[in-house]
Amino acid sequence: MAAPMRRAWLGLLRAALPAARPYHAPPPRRKPGGVYRPDPSDPLTPLWQLQPAYEAKLYGRHGSASGVDPARLWPSPEKLQELEAEEREWFPGLREMEAALDAKEQQEERQRVEREKLIAANMAKMPQMIEDWRREKAARKEKEREDKARRERLLAEAQERFGHKVDYRSAKFQELVQEMEKKQRKELKLKKKQLKEEAKKKTAADPEPVPVSAGGPEPA
């Protein structure tokens, strides 16, 4: 019952309201007096109406009736040079474009050749680089083994001295390491000194060679 009543009310409303029509704004009214020319002396005149672009617009719309001298619309020599330079930069000629493309291709070719040379040189060095890497790896492993053996030896000496196991990160172990290194440096220094003294004694014990003249031994 409610639905038929609602449809009836909607029908009455549509009949009472006028039909909607699309709105079209009227064209602007032309001001009497011909072409509008801005007054430069009027402080209310917008600045954009005093620019050369507005005069060009007036001349394009009204022609000679605008009162604009077309000679003034032509750019000055400085402005013309600026426009020509801008045109050459953004819109180069065919020969310039071809020269630029040739230069770019030559640059890319040089870069390709240099890259290939670098790759070839690195490939030639690759066997030696691999050999050096293996040698360095073996040296690192050997040093790690030596360091491990040295640490175990020092730990054994520390255990023998202190009567119990010692952590290699403890202060006692570090003190022992410093003491052993100091002792080794002292022994090495003493050994060098002994070798030097033995060399001096050997040099003093050896007889000096007797010089022989070119004419043979001198007569007695």
C-alpha positions in Angstrom: 0.0 0.0 0.0 2.8 2.4 0.8 4.7 1.8 -2.5 1.7 2.9 -4.8 1.1 6.0 -2.6 4.8 7.0 -2.9 4.8 6.6 -6.7 1.6 8.7 -6.9 3.2 11.5 -4.9 6.3 11.4 -7.1 4.1 11.7 -10.2 2.4 14.8 -8.8 5.7 16.4 -8.0 7.1 15.9 -11.5 3.9 17.4 -13.0 4.1 20.4 -10.7 7.8 21.2 -11.3 8.8 22.8 -14.6 11.1 20.8 -16.9 14.8 21.6 -16.4 16.6 23.2 -19.4 20.4 23.3 -19.9 21.9 26.7 -19.0 23.9 28.6 -21.7 25.7 31.7 -20.5 25.2 34.7 -22.8 28.2 36.0 -24.7 30.0 39.0 -23.2 28.7 42.3 -24.3 31.0 44.4 -26.4 32.0 47.7 -24.9 31.1 50.7 -27.0 33.9 52.8 -28.4 35.8 50.2 -30.6 39.0 48.5 -29.5 40.0 48.7 -25.9 43.5 50.1 -25.4 45.0 50.0 -21.9 46.0 53.3 -20.3 49.7 53.2 -19.1 49.1 56.2 -16.9 46.2 54.5 -15.0 47.5 52.8 -11.9 44.6 50.4 -12.1 45.7 49.0 -15.4 47.0 45.5 -15.0 50.7 45.0 -15.8 50.1 42.2 -18.2 48.1 44.5 -20.5 51.2 46.7 -20.9 53.4 43.9 -22.1 54.3 43.4 -25.8 52.4 40.1 -25.8 49.1 42.0 -25.2 49.8 44.4 -28.1 50.5 41.4 -30.3 47.2 39.9 -29.2 45.4 43.1 -30.0 47.0 43.3 -33.4 46.2 39.6 -34.1 42.6 40.1 -33.2 41.8 43.5 -34.7 44.6 44.1 -37.2 45.3 47.7 -38.1 42.2 48.8 -36.2 43.9 48.1 -33.0 46.3 51.0 -33.6 49.3 48.9 -32.9 52.4 49.5 -35.0 53.4 46.0 -36.3 57.0 47.1 -36.5 57.1 47.3 -32.7 56.1 43.7 -32.5 59.2 42.5 -34.2 61.9 41.4 -31.7 65.0 43.6 -31.1 68.4 42.4 -32.5 69.4 41.2 -29.0 66.1 39.4 -28.5 66.3 37.9 -32.0 69.8 36.6 -31.3 68.6 35.1 -28.0 65.7 33.4 -29.8 68.0 32.1 -32.5 70.4 30.7 -29.9 67.5 29.1 -28.1 66.2 27.6 -31.3 69.7 26.2 -32.2 69.8 24.6 -28.7 66.4 23.0 -28.7 65.9 22.5 -32.4 69.3 21.9 -34.0 69.6 21.5 -37.7 70.0 18.2 -39.6 73.8 18.5 -40.0 74.2 19.3 -36.3 72.0 16.4 -35.3 74.0 14.0 -37.6 77.3 15.3 -36.2 76.0 14.9 -32.6 74.9 11.3 -33.4 78.3 10.5 -35.0 80.1 11.9 -32.0 77.9 9.9 -29.6 78.5 6.7 -31.6 82.2 7.2 -31.7 82.3 7.8 -27.9 80.2 4.6 -27.4 82.6 2.7 -29.7 85.6 3.9 -27.8 84.1 3.0 -24.5 83.2 -0.5 -25.8 86.8 -1.0 -27.0 88.3 0.2 -23.7 85.9 -2.1 -21.8 86.8 -5.1 -23.9 90.5 -4.3 -23.4 90.0 -4.1 -19.7 88.1 -7.4 -19.6 90.9 -9.1 -21.7 93.6 -7.7 -19.4 91.7 -9.0 -16.3 91.2 -12.4 -17.9 94.9 -12.6 -18.7 95.6 -11.8 -15.0 93.0 -14.3 -13.7 95.3 -17.3 -13.4 97.9 -15.4 -11.5 95.2 -13.8 -9.3 93.8 -17.2 -8.5 97.3 -18.5 -7.6 97.9 -15.5 -5.4 94.6 -16.0 -3.7 95.3 -19.7 -3.0 98.7 -18.8 -1.7 97.3 -16.1 0.6 94.6 -18.5 1.8 97.2 -21.2 2.5 99.3 -18.6 4.4 96.3 -17.6 6.4 95.6 -21.2 7.3 99.2 -21.8 8.2 99.2 -18.7 10.4 96.0 -19.8 12.1 97.5 -23.2 12.8 100.7 -21.6 14.2 98.6 -19.2 16.4 96.5 -22.1 17.6 99.6 -24.2 18.5 101.3 -21.3 20.2 98.1 -20.6 22.2 97.9 -24.2 23.2 101.6 -24.2 24.2 101.1 -21.1 26.3 98.0 -22.6 27.9 99.9 -25.7 28.8 102.7 -23.5 30.3 100.1 -21.5 32.2 98.4 -24.6 33.6 101.8 -25.9 34.7 102.6 -22.7 36.4 99.3 -21.9 38.1 98.3 -25.6 38.7 94.9 -25.3 37.0 93.4 -24.5 33.6 93.4 -20.9 32.5 91.1 -19.2 30.0 93.1 -17.6 27.2 90.9 -14.5 27.5 91.7 -14.0 31.2 94.1 -11.4 32.5 96.4 -14.0 33.9 96.9 -15.6 30.5 97.5 -12.2 28.9 100.1 -11.4 31.5 101.8 -14.7 30.8 101.8 -14.0 27.1 103.4 -10.6 27.6 106.0 -12.2 29.9 106.8 -14.9 27.4 107.1 -12.4 24.5 109.4 -10.3 26.6 111.5 -13.3 27.4 111.7 -14.3 23.7 112.7 -10.9 22.7 115.4 -10.9 25.3 116.7 -14.3 24.2 116.7 -13.2 20.6 118.6 -10.1 21.4 121.2 -12.1 23.4 121.5 -14.6 20.6 122.2 -11.8 18.1 124.8 -10.4 20.4 126.5 -13.7 20.7 126.6 -14.3 17.0 128.0 -10.8 16.5 130.8 -11.5 19.0 131.6 -14.8 17.5 131.9 -13.2 14.0 134.3 -10.6 15.5 136.4 -13.3 17.1 136.6 -15.3 13.9 137.6 -12.2 11.9 140.4 -11.5 14.4 141.7 -15.1 14.4 142.0 -15.3 10.6 145.4 -14.1 9.3 145.5 -11.2 7.0 146.6 -12.1 3.4 150.1 -10.9 2.4 150.0 -8.5 -0.6 152.0 -9.8 -3.5 153.5 -7.2 -5.9 153.2 -7.6 -9.7 157.0 -8.1 -10.2 157.2 -11.1 -7.9 158.6 -11.4 -4.4 161.2 -8.8 -3.3 164.8 -10.1 -3.0 166.1 -10.7 0.5 
